[in-house]
Amino acid sequence: MLERGLATLDVRLTRQAQSAADVAGELYDLPGLTSVIHPSLPDHPDHHLAQELLPRGSSLIGLVVEGGSRGAVDFASALALVSVPRH
């Protein structure tokens, strides 16, 4: 199982990074967020550098929520797990 996991690691990381970029793009104009931080977004300060250094992309997304700490707690409390069926 470990060998199979290592053999598919590159594909899984690439897909995970693409999914994160898609999510970041969808969240970009969402009301209640001050900003979305992901290197795939053109307004990210290191966008061009990230394209060079992270050819697969990045799976990390940062969010700045309106309302300070209270807004962040409310946002996190409202999150739900979404399951997408595989085709």
PDB file of N, CA, C and O in Angstrom:
ATOM      1  N   MET A   1       0.824  -1.191   0.000  1.00  0.00           N
ATOM      2  CA  MET A   1       0.000   0.000   0.000  1.00  0.00           C
ATOM      3  C   MET A   1       0.869   1.255   0.000  1.00  0.00           C
ATOM      4  O   MET A   1       0.548   2.249  -0.650  1.00  0.00           O
ATOM      5  N   LEU A   2       1.972   1.189   0.741  1.00  0.00           N
ATOM      6  CA  LEU A   2       2.868   2.340   0.787  1.00  0.00           C
ATOM      7  C   LEU A   2       3.448   2.625  -0.593  1.00  0.00           C
ATOM      8  O   LEU A   2       3.535   3.782  -1.004  1.00  0.00           O
ATOM      9  N   GLU A   3       3.841   1.588  -1.300  1.00  0.00           N
ATOM     10  CA  GLU A   3       4.403   1.770  -2.648  1.00  0.00           C
ATOM     11  C   GLU A   3       3.368   2.378  -3.584  1.00  0.00           C
ATOM     12  O   GLU A   3       3.688   3.269  -4.370  1.00  0.00           O
ATOM     13  N   ARG A   4       2.133   1.901  -3.504  1.00  0.00           N
ATOM     14  CA  ARG A   4       1.067   2.458  -4.350  1.00  0.00           C
ATOM     15  C   ARG A   4       0.807   3.917  -3.985  1.00  0.00           C
ATOM     16  O   ARG A   4       0.599   4.753  -4.864  1.00  0.00           O
ATOM     17  N   GLY A   5       0.820   4.220  -2.692  1.00  0.00           N
ATOM     18  CA  GLY A   5       0.616   5.597  -2.261  1.00  0.00           C
ATOM     19  C   GLY A   5       1.698   6.524  -2.773  1.00  0.00           C
ATOM     20  O   GLY A   5       1.416   7.646  -3.194  1.00  0.00           O
ATOM     21  N   LEU A   6       2.938   6.059  -2.738  1.00  0.00           N
ATOM     22  CA  LEU A   6       4.042   6.879  -3.253  1.00  0.00           C
ATOM     23  C   LEU A   6       3.957   7.041  -4.766  1.00  0.00           C
ATOM     24  O   LEU A   6       4.308   8.092  -5.303  1.00  0.00           O
ATOM     25  N   ALA A   7       3.497   6.012  -5.445  1.00  0.00           N
ATOM     26  CA  ALA A   7       3.406   6.068  -6.907  1.00  0.00           C
ATOM     27  C   ALA A   7       2.367   7.083  -7.368  1.00  0.00           C
ATOM     28  O   ALA A   7       2.506   7.673  -8.440  1.00  0.00           O
ATOM     29  N   THR A   8       1.330   7.288  -6.566  1.00  0.00           N
ATOM     30  CA  THR A   8       0.265   8.218  -6.964  1.00  0.00           C
ATOM     31  C   THR A   8       0.372   9.576  -6.270  1.00  0.00           C
ATOM     32  O   THR A   8      -0.485  10.439  -6.460  1.00  0.00           O
ATOM     33  N   LEU A   9       1.408   9.768  -5.478  1.00  0.00           N
ATOM     34  CA  LEU A   9       1.546  11.004  -4.713  1.00  0.00           C
ATOM     35  C   LEU A   9       1.567  12.247  -5.599  1.00  0.00           C
ATOM     36  O   LEU A   9       0.889  13.227  -5.291  1.00  0.00           O
ATOM     37  N   ASP A  10       2.319  12.228  -6.678  1.00  0.00           N
ATOM     38  CA  ASP A  10       2.419  13.390  -7.560  1.00  0.00           C
ATOM     39  C   ASP A  10       1.051  13.783  -8.119  1.00  0.00           C
ATOM     40  O   ASP A  10       0.697  14.962  -8.137  1.00  0.00           O
ATOM     41  N   VAL A  11       0.300  12.804  -8.567  1.00  0.00           N
ATOM     42  CA  VAL A  11      -1.029  13.082  -9.133  1.00  0.00           C
ATOM     43  C   VAL A  11      -1.956  13.641  -8.056  1.00  0.00           C
ATOM     44  O   VAL A  11      -2.692  14.596  -8.301  1.00  0.00           O
ATOM     45  N   ARG A  12      -1.920  13.047  -6.872  1.00  0.00           N
ATOM     46  CA  ARG A  12      -2.798  13.504  -5.797  1.00  0.00           C
ATOM     47  C   ARG A  12      -2.451  14.908  -5.343  1.00  0.00           C
ATOM     48  O   ARG A  12      -3.353  15.707  -5.088  1.00  0.00           O
ATOM     49  N   LEU A  13      -1.169  15.234  -5.234  1.00  0.00           N
ATOM     50  CA  LEU A  13      -0.766  16.586  -4.832  1.00  0.00           C
ATOM     51  C   LEU A  13      -1.169  17.617  -5.880  1.00  0.00           C
ATOM     52  O   LEU A  13      -1.621  18.711  -5.540  1.00  0.00           O
ATOM     53  N   THR A  14      -1.008  17.271  -7.145  1.00  0.00           N
ATOM     54  CA  THR A  14      -1.388  18.183  -8.225  1.00  0.00           C
ATOM     55  C   THR A  14      -2.889  18.449  -8.194  1.00  0.00           C
ATOM     56  O   THR A  14      -3.321  19.594  -8.327  1.00  0.00           O
ATOM     57  N   ARG A  15      -3.681  17.400  -8.021  1.00  0.00           N
ATOM     58  CA  ARG A  15      -5.141  17.574  -7.971  1.00  0.00           C
ATOM     59  C   ARG A  15      -5.570  18.360  -6.738  1.00  0.00           C
ATOM     60  O   ARG A  15      -6.484  19.182  -6.805  1.00  0.00           O
ATOM     61  N   GLN A  16      -4.905  18.104  -5.612  1.00  0.00           N
ATOM     62  CA  GLN A  16      -5.234  18.828  -4.388  1.00  0.00           C
ATOM     63  C   GLN A  16      -4.941  20.317  -4.556  1.00  0.00           C
ATOM     64  O   GLN A  16      -5.741  21.156  -4.143  1.00  0.00           O
ATOM     65  N   ALA A  17      -3.810  20.648  -5.154  1.00  0.00           N
ATOM     66  CA  ALA A  17      -3.449  22.041  -5.374  1.00  0.00           C
ATOM     67  C   ALA A  17      -4.426  22.705  -6.341  1.00  0.00           C
ATOM     68  O   ALA A  17      -4.795  23.862  -6.143  1.00  0.00           O
ATOM     69  N   GLN A  18      -4.845  21.996  -7.377  1.00  0.00           N
ATOM     70  CA  GLN A  18      -5.809  22.562  -8.328  1.00  0.00           C
ATOM     71  C   GLN A  18      -7.153  22.800  -7.651  1.00  0.00           C
ATOM     72  O   GLN A  18      -7.805  23.814  -7.901  1.00  0.00           O
ATOM     73  N   SER A  19      -7.565  21.878  -6.802  1.00  0.00           N
ATOM     74  CA  SER A  19      -8.817  22.053  -6.062  1.00  0.00           C
ATOM     75  C   SER A  19      -8.743  23.281  -5.158  1.00  0.00           C
ATOM     76  O   SER A  19      -9.701  24.048  -5.068  1.00  0.00           O
ATOM     77  N   ALA A  20      -7.612  23.463  -4.493  1.00  0.00           N
ATOM     78  CA  ALA A  20      -7.444  24.628  -3.616  1.00  0.00           C
ATOM     79  C   ALA A  20      -7.504  25.923  -4.424  1.00  0.00           C
ATOM     80  O   ALA A  20      -8.115  26.898  -3.988  1.00  0.00           O
ATOM     81  N   ALA A  21      -6.880  25.936  -5.589  1.00  0.00           N
ATOM     82  CA  ALA A  21      -6.922  27.125  -6.444  1.00  0.00           C
ATOM     83  C   ALA A  21      -8.356  27.405  -6.891  1.00  0.00           C
ATOM     84  O   ALA A  21      -8.770  28.563  -6.939  1.00  0.00           O
ATOM     85  N   ASP A  22      -9.117  26.359  -7.217  1.00  0.00           N
ATOM     86  CA  ASP A  22     -10.516  26.529  -7.619  1.00  0.00           C
ATOM     87  C   ASP A  22     -11.349  27.089  -6.466  1.00  0.00           C
ATOM     88  O   ASP A  22     -12.161  27.993  -6.661  1.00  0.00           O
ATOM     89  N   VAL A  23     -11.143  26.547  -5.265  1.00  0.00           N
ATOM     90  CA  VAL A  23     -11.877  27.020  -4.089  1.00  0.00           C
ATOM     91  C   VAL A  23     -11.516  28.479  -3.797  1.00  0.00           C
ATOM     92  O   VAL A  23     -12.398  29.293  -3.520  1.00  0.00           O
ATOM     93  N   ALA A  24     -10.232  28.809  -3.858  1.00  0.00           N
ATOM     94  CA  ALA A  24      -9.793  30.185  -3.603  1.00  0.00           C
ATOM     95  C   ALA A  24     -10.461  31.142  -4.592  1.00  0.00           C
ATOM     96  O   ALA A  24     -10.895  32.228  -4.208  1.00  0.00           O
ATOM     97  N   GLY A  25     -10.542  30.747  -5.846  1.00  0.00           N
ATOM     98  CA  GLY A  25     -11.197  31.577  -6.851  1.00  0.00           C
ATOM     99  C   GLY A  25     -12.675  31.772  -6.570  1.00  0.00           C
ATOM    100  O   GLY A  25     -13.205  32.864  -6.775  1.00  0.00           O
ATOM    101  N   GLU A  26     -13.352  30.722  -6.101  1.00  0.00           N
ATOM    102  CA  GLU A  26     -14.776  30.818  -5.779  1.00  0.00           C
ATOM    103  C   GLU A  26     -15.018  31.689  -4.543  1.00  0.00           C
ATOM    104  O   GLU A  26     -16.030  32.385  -4.459  1.00  0.00           O
ATOM    105  N   LEU A  27     -14.094  31.648  -3.593  1.00  0.00           N
ATOM    106  CA  LEU A  27     -14.248  32.419  -2.359  1.00  0.00           C
ATOM    107  C   LEU A  27     -13.880  33.884  -2.534  1.00  0.00           C
ATOM    108  O   LEU A  27     -14.231  34.713  -1.694  1.00  0.00           O
ATOM    109  N   TYR A  28     -13.181  34.211  -3.608  1.00  0.00           N
ATOM    110  CA  TYR A  28     -12.570  35.523  -3.791  1.00  0.00           C
ATOM    111  C   TYR A  28     -13.525  36.687  -3.563  1.00  0.00           C
ATOM    112  O   TYR A  28     -13.153  37.651  -2.894  1.00  0.00           O
ATOM    113  N   ASP A  29     -14.720  36.630  -4.086  1.00  0.00           N
ATOM    114  CA  ASP A  29     -15.678  37.740  -3.966  1.00  0.00           C
ATOM    115  C   ASP A  29     -16.790  37.458  -2.960  1.00  0.00           C
ATOM    116  O   ASP A  29     -17.821  38.130  -2.967  1.00  0.00           O
ATOM    117  N   LEU A  30     -16.586  36.485  -2.111  1.00  0.00           N
ATOM    118  CA  LEU A  30     -17.617  36.109  -1.144  1.00  0.00           C
ATOM    119  C   LEU A  30     -17.806  37.204  -0.098  1.00  0.00           C
ATOM    120  O   LEU A  30     -16.834  37.646   0.515  1.00  0.00           O
ATOM    121  N   PRO A  31     -19.047  37.647   0.113  1.00  0.00           N
ATOM    122  CA  PRO A  31     -19.290  38.651   1.158  1.00  0.00           C
ATOM    123  C   PRO A  31     -18.886  38.083   2.524  1.00  0.00           C
ATOM    124  O   PRO A  31     -19.055  36.893   2.788  1.00  0.00           O
ATOM    125  N   GLY A  32     -18.362  38.936   3.366  1.00  0.00           N
ATOM    126  CA  GLY A  32     -17.954  38.512   4.697  1.00  0.00           C
ATOM    127  C   GLY A  32     -16.473  38.192   4.803  1.00  0.00           C
ATOM    128  O   GLY A  32     -15.946  38.017   5.902  1.00  0.00           O
ATOM    129  N   LEU A  33     -15.801  38.116   3.661  1.00  0.00           N
ATOM    130  CA  LEU A  33     -14.357  37.891   3.664  1.00  0.00           C
ATOM    131  C   LEU A  33     -13.660  39.164   3.227  1.00  0.00           C
ATOM    132  O   LEU A  33     -13.996  39.752   2.198  1.00  0.00           O
ATOM    133  N   THR A  34     -12.689  39.583   4.018  1.00  0.00           N
ATOM    134  CA  THR A  34     -11.899  40.753   3.663  1.00  0.00           C
ATOM    135  C   THR A  34     -10.928  40.408   2.556  1.00  0.00           C
ATOM    136  O   THR A  34     -10.715  41.201   1.639  1.00  0.00           O
ATOM    137  N   SER A  35     -10.328  39.206   2.640  1.00  0.00           N
ATOM    138  CA  SER A  35      -9.439  38.761   1.576  1.00  0.00           C
ATOM    139  C   SER A  35      -9.264  37.253   1.602  1.00  0.00           C
ATOM    140  O   SER A  35      -9.465  36.591   2.620  1.00  0.00           O
ATOM    141  N   VAL A  36      -8.884  36.741   0.449  1.00  0.00           N
ATOM    142  CA  VAL A  36      -8.537  35.330   0.277  1.00  0.00           C
ATOM    143  C   VAL A  36      -7.071  35.312  -0.135  1.00  0.00           C
ATOM    144  O   VAL A  36      -6.665  36.024  -1.053  1.00  0.00           O
ATOM    145  N   ILE A  37      -6.290  34.501   0.544  1.00  0.00           N
ATOM    146  CA  ILE A  37      -4.844  34.475   0.312  1.00  0.00           C
ATOM    147  C   ILE A  37      -4.464  33.125  -0.278  1.00  0.00           C
ATOM    148  O   ILE A  37      -4.514  32.098   0.400  1.00  0.00           O
ATOM    149  N   HIS A  38      -4.086  33.142  -1.541  1.00  0.00           N
ATOM    150  CA  HIS A  38      -3.624  31.931  -2.230  1.00  0.00           C
ATOM    151  C   HIS A  38      -2.711  32.371  -3.363  1.00  0.00           C
ATOM    152  O   HIS A  38      -3.043  33.312  -4.083  1.00  0.00           O
ATOM    153  N   PRO A  39      -1.562  31.711  -3.541  1.00  0.00           N
ATOM    154  CA  PRO A  39      -0.611  32.170  -4.552  1.00  0.00           C
ATOM    155  C   PRO A  39      -1.101  32.076  -5.989  1.00  0.00           C
ATOM    156  O   PRO A  39      -0.480  32.658  -6.879  1.00  0.00           O
ATOM    157  N   SER A  40      -2.187  31.369  -6.245  1.00  0.00           N
ATOM    158  CA  SER A  40      -2.714  31.303  -7.616  1.00  0.00           C
ATOM    159  C   SER A  40      -3.488  32.569  -7.990  1.00  0.00           C
ATOM    160  O   SER A  40      -3.730  32.829  -9.169  1.00  0.00           O
ATOM    161  N   LEU A  41      -3.872  33.347  -6.985  1.00  0.00           N
ATOM    162  CA  LEU A  41      -4.640  34.572  -7.261  1.00  0.00           C
ATOM    163  C   LEU A  41      -3.700  35.681  -7.729  1.00  0.00           C
ATOM    164  O   LEU A  41      -2.653  35.899  -7.119  1.00  0.00           O
ATOM    165  N   PRO A  42      -4.056  36.375  -8.791  1.00  0.00           N
ATOM    166  CA  PRO A  42      -3.163  37.391  -9.368  1.00  0.00           C
ATOM    167  C   PRO A  42      -2.774  38.510  -8.409  1.00  0.00           C
ATOM    168  O   PRO A  42      -1.708  39.104  -8.572  1.00  0.00           O
ATOM    169  N   ASP A  43      -3.609  38.819  -7.410  1.00  0.00           N
ATOM    170  CA  ASP A  43      -3.263  39.905  -6.496  1.00  0.00           C
ATOM    171  C   ASP A  43      -2.414  39.448  -5.305  1.00  0.00           C
ATOM    172  O   ASP A  43      -2.081  40.251  -4.434  1.00  0.00           O
ATOM    173  N   HIS A  44      -2.070  38.169  -5.269  1.00  0.00           N
ATOM    174  CA  HIS A  44      -1.174  37.686  -4.205  1.00  0.00           C
ATOM    175  C   HIS A  44       0.201  38.317  -4.421  1.00  0.00           C
ATOM    176  O   HIS A  44       0.690  38.327  -5.551  1.00  0.00           O
ATOM    177  N   PRO A  45       0.839  38.845  -3.371  1.00  0.00           N
ATOM    178  CA  PRO A  45       2.118  39.550  -3.553  1.00  0.00           C
ATOM    179  C   PRO A  45       3.234  38.684  -4.146  1.00  0.00           C
ATOM    180  O   PRO A  45       4.167  39.215  -4.747  1.00  0.00           O
ATOM    181  N   ASP A  46       3.152  37.380  -3.988  1.00  0.00           N
ATOM    182  CA  ASP A  46       4.190  36.489  -4.532  1.00  0.00           C
ATOM    183  C   ASP A  46       3.668  35.599  -5.648  1.00  0.00           C
ATOM    184  O   ASP A  46       4.189  34.507  -5.871  1.00  0.00           O
ATOM    185  N   HIS A  47       2.641  36.065  -6.347  1.00  0.00           N
ATOM    186  CA  HIS A  47       2.017  35.272  -7.410  1.00  0.00           C
ATOM    187  C   HIS A  47       3.038  34.789  -8.444  1.00  0.00           C
ATOM    188  O   HIS A  47       3.085  33.598  -8.752  1.00  0.00           O
ATOM    189  N   HIS A  48       3.843  35.690  -8.976  1.00  0.00           N
ATOM    190  CA  HIS A  48       4.810  35.308 -10.016  1.00  0.00           C
ATOM    191  C   HIS A  48       5.888  34.380  -9.472  1.00  0.00           C
ATOM    192  O   HIS A  48       6.293  33.436 -10.152  1.00  0.00           O
ATOM    193  N   LEU A  49       6.351  34.636  -8.265  1.00  0.00           N
ATOM    194  CA  LEU A  49       7.350  33.781  -7.640  1.00  0.00           C
ATOM    195  C   LEU A  49       6.776  32.393  -7.373  1.00  0.00           C
ATOM    196  O   LEU A  49       7.460  31.392  -7.583  1.00  0.00           O
ATOM    197  N   ALA A  50       5.539  32.322  -6.916  1.00  0.00           N
ATOM    198  CA  ALA A  50       4.897  31.039  -6.635  1.00  0.00           C
ATOM    199  C   ALA A  50       4.745  30.210  -7.904  1.00  0.00           C
ATOM    200  O   ALA A  50       4.889  28.988  -7.861  1.00  0.00           O
ATOM    201  N   GLN A  51       4.458  30.852  -9.031  1.00  0.00           N
ATOM    202  CA  GLN A  51       4.350  30.118 -10.291  1.00  0.00           C
ATOM    203  C   GLN A  51       5.665  29.436 -10.645  1.00  0.00           C
ATOM    204  O   GLN A  51       5.679  28.343 -11.212  1.00  0.00           O
ATOM    205  N   GLU A  52       6.760  30.090 -10.306  1.00  0.00           N
ATOM    206  CA  GLU A  52       8.080  29.527 -10.598  1.00  0.00           C
ATOM    207  C   GLU A  52       8.468  28.447  -9.591  1.00  0.00           C
ATOM    208  O   GLU A  52       8.980  27.395  -9.974  1.00  0.00           O
ATOM    209  N   LEU A  53       8.226  28.705  -8.301  1.00  0.00           N
ATOM    210  CA  LEU A  53       8.703  27.806  -7.256  1.00  0.00           C
ATOM    211  C   LEU A  53       7.723  26.690  -6.897  1.00  0.00           C
ATOM    212  O   LEU A  53       8.123  25.667  -6.342  1.00  0.00           O
ATOM    213  N   LEU A  54       6.461  26.881  -7.209  1.00  0.00           N
ATOM    214  CA  LEU A  54       5.441  25.873  -6.888  1.00  0.00           C
ATOM    215  C   LEU A  54       4.725  25.449  -8.163  1.00  0.00           C
ATOM    216  O   LEU A  54       3.567  25.816  -8.366  1.00  0.00           O
ATOM    217  N   PRO A  55       5.385  24.686  -9.024  1.00  0.00           N
ATOM    218  CA  PRO A  55       4.773  24.354 -10.313  1.00  0.00           C
ATOM    219  C   PRO A  55       3.451  23.590 -10.187  1.00  0.00           C
ATOM    220  O   PRO A  55       2.588  23.708 -11.057  1.00  0.00           O
ATOM    221  N   ARG A  56       3.285  22.812  -9.119  1.00  0.00           N
ATOM    222  CA  ARG A  56       2.020  22.108  -8.897  1.00  0.00           C
ATOM    223  C   ARG A  56       0.976  23.023  -8.283  1.00  0.00           C
ATOM    224  O   ARG A  56      -0.222  22.763  -8.395  1.00  0.00           O
ATOM    225  N   GLY A  57       1.420  24.089  -7.638  1.00  0.00           N
ATOM    226  CA  GLY A  57       0.512  24.983  -6.929  1.00  0.00           C
ATOM    227  C   GLY A  57       0.623  24.764  -5.432  1.00  0.00           C
ATOM    228  O   GLY A  57       1.562  24.128  -4.953  1.00  0.00           O
ATOM    229  N   SER A  58      -0.326  25.287  -4.710  1.00  0.00           N
ATOM    230  CA  SER A  58      -0.342  25.179  -3.255  1.00  0.00           C
ATOM    231  C   SER A  58      -1.733  24.765  -2.797  1.00  0.00           C
ATOM    232  O   SER A  58      -2.736  25.193  -3.369  1.00  0.00           O
ATOM    233  N   SER A  59      -1.791  23.943  -1.778  1.00  0.00           N
ATOM    234  CA  SER A  59      -3.090  23.498  -1.276  1.00  0.00           C
ATOM    235  C   SER A  59      -3.530  24.290  -0.050  1.00  0.00           C
ATOM    236  O   SER A  59      -4.564  23.981   0.542  1.00  0.00           O
ATOM    237  N   LEU A  60      -2.770  25.300   0.339  1.00  0.00           N
ATOM    238  CA  LEU A  60      -3.127  26.119   1.498  1.00  0.00           C
ATOM    239  C   LEU A  60      -3.864  27.379   1.065  1.00  0.00           C
ATOM    240  O   LEU A  60      -3.469  28.051   0.112  1.00  0.00           O
ATOM    241  N   ILE A  61      -4.936  27.686   1.775  1.00  0.00           N
ATOM    242  CA  ILE A  61      -5.723  28.892   1.513  1.00  0.00           C
ATOM    243  C   ILE A  61      -5.845  29.658   2.826  1.00  0.00           C
ATOM    244  O   ILE A  61      -6.173  29.083   3.864  1.00  0.00           O
ATOM    245  N   GLY A  62      -5.580  30.948   2.769  1.00  0.00           N
ATOM    246  CA  GLY A  62      -5.775  31.797   3.938  1.00  0.00           C
ATOM    247  C   GLY A  62      -6.991  32.672   3.737  1.00  0.00           C
ATOM    248  O   GLY A  62      -7.256  33.137   2.628  1.00  0.00           O
ATOM    249  N   LEU A  63      -7.730  32.898   4.808  1.00  0.00           N
ATOM    250  CA  LEU A  63      -8.918  33.747   4.747  1.00  0.00           C
ATOM    251  C   LEU A  63      -8.822  34.818   5.817  1.00  0.00           C
ATOM    252  O   LEU A  63      -8.421  34.538   6.947  1.00  0.00           O
ATOM    253  N   VAL A  64      -9.189  36.044   5.466  1.00  0.00           N
ATOM    254  CA  VAL A  64      -9.330  37.114   6.439  1.00  0.00           C
ATOM    255  C   VAL A  64     -10.821  37.422   6.485  1.00  0.00           C
ATOM    256  O   VAL A  64     -11.413  37.868   5.502  1.00  0.00           O
ATOM    257  N   VAL A  65     -11.414  37.173   7.648  1.00  0.00           N
ATOM    258  CA  VAL A  65     -12.862  37.277   7.825  1.00  0.00           C
ATOM    259  C   VAL A  65     -13.213  38.632   8.437  1.00  0.00           C
ATOM    260  O   VAL A  65     -12.529  39.107   9.343  1.00  0.00           O
ATOM    261  N   GLU A  66     -14.281  39.247   7.936  1.00  0.00           N
ATOM    262  CA  GLU A  66     -14.754  40.504   8.522  1.00  0.00           C
ATOM    263  C   GLU A  66     -15.212  40.248   9.957  1.00  0.00           C
ATOM    264  O   GLU A  66     -15.711  39.167  10.270  1.00  0.00           O
ATOM    265  N   GLY A  67     -15.043  41.231  10.817  1.00  0.00           N
ATOM    266  CA  GLY A  67     -15.534  41.114  12.178  1.00  0.00           C
ATOM    267  C   GLY A  67     -14.491  40.678  13.188  1.00  0.00           C
ATOM    268  O   GLY A  67     -14.823  40.385  14.336  1.00  0.00           O
ATOM    269  N   GLY A  68     -13.237  40.632  12.774  1.00  0.00           N
ATOM    270  CA  GLY A  68     -12.168  40.295  13.706  1.00  0.00           C
ATOM    271  C   GLY A  68     -12.302  38.901  14.279  1.00  0.00           C
ATOM    272  O   GLY A  68     -12.763  37.984  13.599  1.00  0.00           O
ATOM    273  N   SER A  69     -11.897  38.740  15.542  1.00  0.00           N
ATOM    274  CA  SER A  69     -11.903  37.422  16.179  1.00  0.00           C
ATOM    275  C   SER A  69     -13.305  36.828  16.253  1.00  0.00           C
ATOM    276  O   SER A  69     -13.502  35.640  15.998  1.00  0.00           O
ATOM    277  N   ARG A  70     -14.269  37.663  16.603  1.00  0.00           N
ATOM    278  CA  ARG A  70     -15.649  37.178  16.708  1.00  0.00           C
ATOM    279  C   ARG A  70     -16.142  36.690  15.347  1.00  0.00           C
ATOM    280  O   ARG A  70     -16.789  35.646  15.255  1.00  0.00           O
ATOM    281  N   GLY A  71     -15.836  37.445  14.295  1.00  0.00           N
ATOM    282  CA  GLY A  71     -16.223  37.032  12.947  1.00  0.00           C
ATOM    283  C   GLY A  71     -15.568  35.727  12.544  1.00  0.00           C
ATOM    284  O   GLY A  71     -16.199  34.886  11.903  1.00  0.00           O
ATOM    285  N   ALA A  72     -14.298  35.548  12.916  1.00  0.00           N
ATOM    286  CA  ALA A  72     -13.585  34.312  12.587  1.00  0.00           C
ATOM    287  C   ALA A  72     -14.190  33.125  13.326  1.00  0.00           C
ATOM    288  O   ALA A  72     -14.334  32.049  12.746  1.00  0.00           O
ATOM    289  N   VAL A  73     -14.544  33.303  14.592  1.00  0.00           N
ATOM    290  CA  VAL A  73     -15.170  32.225  15.369  1.00  0.00           C
ATOM    291  C   VAL A  73     -16.526  31.875  14.766  1.00  0.00           C
ATOM    292  O   VAL A  73     -16.848  30.699  14.598  1.00  0.00           O
ATOM    293  N   ASP A  74     -17.319  32.891  14.441  1.00  0.00           N
ATOM    294  CA  ASP A  74     -18.626  32.639  13.830  1.00  0.00           C
ATOM    295  C   ASP A  74     -18.482  31.916  12.493  1.00  0.00           C
ATOM    296  O   ASP A  74     -19.238  30.992  12.193  1.00  0.00           O
ATOM    297  N   PHE A  75     -17.512  32.341  11.699  1.00  0.00           N
ATOM    298  CA  PHE A  75     -17.261  31.713  10.399  1.00  0.00           C
ATOM    299  C   PHE A  75     -16.882  30.247  10.583  1.00  0.00           C
ATOM    300  O   PHE A  75     -17.442  29.374   9.920  1.00  0.00           O
ATOM    301  N   ALA A  76     -15.935  29.972  11.478  1.00  0.00           N
ATOM    302  CA  ALA A  76     -15.477  28.601  11.708  1.00  0.00           C
ATOM    303  C   ALA A  76     -16.605  27.734  12.260  1.00  0.00           C
ATOM    304  O   ALA A  76     -16.713  26.558  11.912  1.00  0.00           O
ATOM    305  N   SER A  77     -17.430  28.301  13.103  1.00  0.00           N
ATOM    306  CA  SER A  77     -18.540  27.538  13.688  1.00  0.00           C
ATOM    307  C   SER A  77     -19.587  27.170  12.640  1.00  0.00           C
ATOM    308  O   SER A  77     -20.276  26.160  12.782  1.00  0.00           O
ATOM    309  N   ALA A  78     -19.710  27.972  11.600  1.00  0.00           N
ATOM    310  CA  ALA A  78     -20.710  27.727  10.565  1.00  0.00           C
ATOM    311  C   ALA A  78     -20.235  26.778   9.470  1.00  0.00           C
ATOM    312  O   ALA A  78     -21.020  26.392   8.604  1.00  0.00           O
ATOM    313  N   LEU A  79     -18.955  26.397   9.500  1.00  0.00           N
ATOM    314  CA  LEU A  79     -18.436  25.507   8.460  1.00  0.00           C
ATOM    315  C   LEU A  79     -19.050  24.120   8.561  1.00  0.00           C
ATOM    316  O   LEU A  79     -19.348  23.631   9.651  1.00  0.00           O
ATOM    317  N   ALA A  80     -19.231  23.503   7.411  1.00  0.00           N
ATOM    318  CA  ALA A  80     -19.752  22.133   7.352  1.00  0.00           C
ATOM    319  C   ALA A  80     -18.904  21.352   6.361  1.00  0.00           C
ATOM    320  O   ALA A  80     -18.359  21.922   5.416  1.00  0.00           O
ATOM    321  N   LEU A  81     -18.796  20.068   6.577  1.00  0.00           N
ATOM    322  CA  LEU A  81     -18.053  19.205   5.666  1.00  0.00           C
ATOM    323  C   LEU A  81     -18.885  18.985   4.417  1.00  0.00           C
ATOM    324  O   LEU A  81     -20.067  18.648   4.496  1.00  0.00           O
ATOM    325  N   VAL A  82     -18.267  19.175   3.275  1.00  0.00           N
ATOM    326  CA  VAL A  82     -18.954  18.955   2.002  1.00  0.00           C
ATOM    327  C   VAL A  82     -18.343  17.733   1.355  1.00  0.00           C
ATOM    328  O   VAL A  82     -17.122  17.609   1.257  1.00  0.00           O
ATOM    329  N   SER A  83     -19.186  16.848   0.922  1.00  0.00           N
ATOM    330  CA  SER A  83     -18.722  15.648   0.247  1.00  0.00           C
ATOM    331  C   SER A  83     -19.157  15.713  -1.208  1.00  0.00           C
ATOM    332  O   SER A  83     -20.336  15.913  -1.501  1.00  0.00           O
ATOM    333  N   VAL A  84     -18.224  15.547  -2.103  1.00  0.00           N
ATOM    334  CA  VAL A  84     -18.508  15.596  -3.532  1.00  0.00           C
ATOM    335  C   VAL A  84     -18.407  14.171  -4.071  1.00  0.00           C
ATOM    336  O   VAL A  84     -17.368  13.528  -3.917  1.00  0.00           O
ATOM    337  N   PRO A  85     -19.471  13.668  -4.701  1.00  0.00           N
ATOM    338  CA  PRO A  85     -19.393  12.296  -5.230  1.00  0.00           C
ATOM    339  C   PRO A  85     -18.389  12.194  -6.354  1.00  0.00           C
ATOM    340  O   PRO A  85     -18.268  13.099  -7.180  1.00  0.00           O
ATOM    341  N   ARG A  86     -17.673  11.094  -6.382  1.00  0.00           N
ATOM    342  CA  ARG A  86     -16.705  10.852  -7.456  1.00  0.00           C
ATOM    343  C   ARG A  86     -17.428  10.307  -8.682  1.00  0.00           C
ATOM    344  O   ARG A  86     -18.413   9.578  -8.567  1.00  0.00           O
ATOM    345  N   HIS A  87     -16.928  10.669  -9.843  1.00  0.00           N
ATOM    346  CA  HIS A  87     -17.543  10.198 -11.099  1.00  0.00           C
ATOM    347  C   HIS A  87     -16.924   8.908 -11.532  1.00  0.00           C
ATOM    348  O   HIS A  87     -17.308   8.356 -12.563  1.00  0.00           O
TER     349      HIS A  87
END
